[in-house]
């Protein structure tokens, strides 16, 4: 078995062949901060610091600063665009922006920025227009505009509007799109948490009364929960099971031997998903939580051999999951005393 040190050296050599001198990088589907940091010979903490990121979540087409000069030197202001003036009252969110970064840029507090814009979460999206000054005759906070999607007013006809959740949606984003609050969305749909999933039907509006919560709409669950991302769940499961008993190899991502993330990479790839090889933590960052896991979803564990997300597998249903453990590829119960104590969450790829 290849040593950790030797494998790390090989990985470093591969990554050094990339364009390490690039000062910026456009995020591709399947990327994670970890893989980008490795590719550009920097650290995740440096990437987050330089790009003012408050979490490890990144999005396709997002542009990140990667050059070492950006780490050691403050970014020079573009006198034509970046220096706010006292007359500026709104700001259009750009890729990589955070609320705290925008507040700092305009010399206002985060709480004021959220208050002026009626925000109850720090989630923002490129294209949102934020109020960055409280000057003027209006004291009512404005809701950030949603890019490329006109704000809609729920139909006040006793039945309201029904919205079907799409990949990447959040309650905050849907609420912003329709000009309603997250609290109302949760009340109208009988939700006890902010978790939603693709294909779910949400009622927008409570009818003429404006106060009585609407009945929880029926949820149409597709037979293949990952149909929206282009791979076959039945093929995924059968391929995964065909490798039951395959030996464990650190860094392995082929039938010759797998580690946990290498197994996920190979099996999903065979099922037709365009996916990049990364770590369990990297796959965790490119997936979203699900309330009711279905066969083909991901199951994550933390603290198995290091702090944080450290192991993963594919959920098979009936409390079973398949994974590349230290004894090789095997099917295990999520309720097994060891795995239950390290269980983190069920998620699904974007």
N, C-alpha and C positions, 0 to 999 in steps of 0.2 A: 504493500500500500504506500502510495506516495505521501511523504511527510507534509505537514502543514506549511513548513517553511519553504520546501521545494515548490509546492503548488503555488504559493503566494508569489515566489520569484518568477515562475512562468507567467502567471497572470500579469505581473508588473511589466514583464518584457513585452507581452502582447499589447498591453495598453500603451506602452511607450511608443509603439509604432503609429499611434493615432496622432492627430494634429494637436500636440500639447500646447502649441503656441497660440491657439485660437483664443480670442478674448471673450467670445460669447458662443452660446450653443442653443439651437432650437430643439426643444424637447420633442422626441419622437414617441409614437405609441409603444408602450411597454417599458419606457425608460423609468428609472428611479434615481433619486439623488445619489444613492450609493454607486450605481453603475456609471453615472455621469462623473462623479468624483474620481472613480477609478480611471476612467477614460482620459481625464484631464489632469491626472496626478495631483489631485488636491484632496481635501477632506469634506465630508458632509457638513461639518460645522462651519467651515469657511464658505461653502456655497450658500448656506442659509444666512450667514452674516452679511456677505456681499450683496445678496439679493433681497435682504430684509424679509426672509421667510420665517413665519412663526410655527410652521409644521413641516413635515416631510412630504406633504401632498403637492404634486406638480401636475400640469396638464399638457397634452399635446399642443405643439406650436408655441408654447411659452418660451420666451427668450431669457436665458440665464447668463449672467456674467461668470466666466470660468478662468480667465487669465490670471496669473500670479500677480500681475501689475495691479489688477483690480483688488486683490487681497491686501496689498501693502500700501496702496495709495488711494486716497479718497477720489471718487469719481468726479471729474470736472463737470461743472454745470454747463449746459448748453444755454448761453445767454438768451437764445431766442425762445426757449420753451420751458425750462425747468425752474426758473426763479419766479415764484409767485409774487404778484404785486398786491398792494393793499386793496386794489379795485377788483381783484378777481373774486367772484362769488361762487363759481362752480368749477368742478374738476372732473374730467372724464377718466375713468379707471383704465389703466393699461395693464398688459400682461406682466405679472410679477409684482404688482402693487399689493400692499397690505394696508389696512385701515390705520395701523399705528404709523406706518411710513408716510402715508398721506397727511395724517395729523401733524407729524413732525415737520414735513415739508412746508406746511402752511402755518406753522407756529400756533396750533390750536391743540386743545386736549382731545384725547380719544373719546372721552365721555361726551364732550360737546359735539364732536363730529357725528357720533351715533345718535344723539338727541336731535340735532338739527335735521337728520335724515330719517328719523323714525325707525332706526335699526335696533333689533333686539338680538342680533348676532354679528360677529365680525366677518362673516362670509361676504365677499364681494366678487364681481365678475367683470372682465374686460368689457368696456362699453357702458357700464353704469355711470350715471352722471350724479355726482355728489355735491351737496351744498357745503362750501368750505368757509362761508362767512355768514354771520347772523345779521348783517346789515340789511336795511330795507324795511318796508312796512309790514312784512309778513312774519308772524311769530309762530306759525304752524309748521312743524317739520315736514319736509318734502320726502317722498319715497323715491329712491334711486330708480332711474329709468332702466328698463331691460333692453340690452342691445338687440336690434333687428326684430324685436317682437313688440308690437304696440300694446300698451296697457289695455286690459279688457275690464269692463264692468260686468259683474255677474248678473245674469238675467233675473229680474225681480218678478218672476211669474209664478211663484209658488213651488217651483221645482229646482231652481238654481241651474248652475252650469256643471257639467261633469268633465273632469280633466283626467286623461290617461297618462300615468307617470312614464317618463322616458329615461333612457340612460343618462346619468349625470345630474338628474333633478334632485333638488332638496326642497323641503317645505318652505324654507326662506325664499328660495328662488321662485317657486310657484306663487307664494304670497305676494312677492314683489311684482310679478307679472300681472296678477289680477288686482293689485291694490288692496289686499286684505292682510290681516295679521296671521302669524303662525298659530297663535292661540285660537283664533277663530277656525282655522283649517282643522286643527286637532279636535275642537269641539264639534264641528259639523260632521266629522268623519269618525268620531268615537275613538280617536287615537290616544294612547297613553304614553307614547314616546315620539321622537322625531324621525324614527326609521320608516322609510317607504321603499318600495321596490318596483322594478319595471313591470308594466302591465296593470298596476293597481289603479282602480278608478276612485277619484277623489271628488266629493261634492264641493263646489265653490258657491257659497251663499246658502242662507238658511230659509229662503222663501220670503213671502211678504211680511212675515212677522219680524224678521231680522233678529230674533232672539232664540227661537226654538231650534235645537240642533237637528240637522237633517238625519234621516235614517242612514246607517252605515251602508254604503253601496256594496253590491256583490262584487267580489274580486275575481276577475277572470285570470286564472293561473294557466299559462301555456304549458303544454306537455313537456316541452323542452325549454327550461327557464333561461338558457343561454342562447336561444334562437336569434336574439337581436345582435349578438356579437359574432355570429357566423361560424359556429362549430357544432358538431353532432354529439349530443349527450350520450346516446346509446353506444356510439363508436368509442367515445371517451371511456365509458365504463368497461366495455369489453376489452379494449386495449390495455387499460390499467390492470385488469384482472389477469390478463394473459402473461403478465410479468411477475405474478405472485411467486415468491421464492427466489427472485433474482438477487444476487449478493449486493451488499452495501459497499460503495466505493466513494470516498470523500472527493467531492468535486465531480463525480460521475454523472453523465447525462445521456447515457446510451445503454442499450441492452447488455453491454458488457458489465455494467454496474451503475447504480444510481445513489446519489444522496437525496435528501428530501426535496429540495428545490429542483434538482436536475430531473427527478422523476416527474414532477409537475410540468416542467418545460417540455420534456419529450412527449409525454402522453397527450397534453393539450395540442401540441404541434401536430401530432398524428391525427388528431380529431378535426384538424382544419383551422385551428386558431393561429393567427399571426402574432407570435409572442416572442419576446426576447428573454434570454437566459439571465436570471438575476437570483438574489437570495430570497429566503422566506420573507424577510422584512421588506424586500423590494416588491414581492408579489402582494404583500399585505397593503402596501401603499397604492397599488393600482386596482384595488377591489373595494366594494362597498358592502356594508353590513346587511344581512337579511334576517327577518324575524323568524321565518319558518324555512329551514334549510331543505333543499331538494337534492336528489341524486345528481352529482356533477358539481355541486357547490364546493367551496374550499372550507377546510376547518383548520384553524390556527391555534398554536400552543406557545406559551411563553415560559421563560426561565428553565428550559430543559438542560441546557449546558452553558448558557450565558443569559444575562439579563435581557429582557425585551422579547420580541417575537423571535423564536429560534427553531420552530418546527412546524410542518404543515402536511396536510394530506387531502385526499379527495373523499367527500362524503358520499356514501353508497345508499343511504337510507336505513331505516330500522336500527338506528344508533350505531351503525358500522361505518368505518372509514378505512381506506387503503392508503398506505404510505411506505416510504423507504426508511425504515428504522435501522437501528444498529445491527439487527439480525437479518437485514435485507427487506425486500418488499413483502408486506404482510397485511392482512385484514385484521383490524382490532376494533374493540368496542370503545366508543367515546366515554362510556361509563366505567371503563377500567380504572381502578383506583389511582394509578399513576397519571394516566392521561387526564382524568377528571380533575386532578389537583393542579394541572398545568393548562387546562382549557382556557382559551382566550375568547374566541368568537367564530361564528360562521360568516363567510363573506362570499361574494360573487364578483367575477371579473367585470370591469366596465366594458 
